Amino acid sequence: MTSKTVRLFFALWPDEKVRKQMLARARSLALEKKGRMMRSFNLHMTLHFIGNTSLDNMRCLAQKAAEIENRPFTLELNRYGSFTKQGIVWLGCSKVPSGLYRLQRKLGQQLGQCDFEPEKRQYRPHVTLYRKALLAEQAMEAEPVIWTAGSFSLISSEPDRDGVIYREIKRYPLETRS
């Protein structure tokens, strides 16, 4: 008998105002004919990709994530770039706040107590805007999107007829406990 699995990741999950700004930046690139633009409700910044895991392990991951202490921080998404090998066009920060790196590192350490091994390669924070597309230039300036990250989320990835839908399972506020 096989146990049910879910496909998961942890991410910064923007509010609707920030999502609309991200979508406007994607549209300004006008790459729709050269690639597939992400649907606005799927826009996010991945902290850790878990992949397929059991419901039992999901409970462990959720519990360990709840133990994270980190102050909120502000991102200025002001740069377009691409991962040419993967065909990804992204929006990111020219200067990544230390709070984001701290959160990603702490979360990885906590999740390591469950059946999860964080990636060894360097964390490259970004919001994917297009798949199967390329930018003419490697990196270029974008009109800034200011995003105050006051929480992070556990997200499930569920297949649908047009690709996948990401659903927020649980939100974790960023705060320092006294």
Secondary structure by P-SEA (a helix, b strand, c coil): cccbbbbbbbcccccaaaaaaaaaaaaaacccccccccccccccccccccccccaaaaaaaaaaaaacccccccccccbbbbcccccccbbbbccccaaaaaaaaaaaaaacccccccccccbbbbbbcccccccccccccccbbbbbcccccbbbbbbccccbbbbbcbbbbbcccc
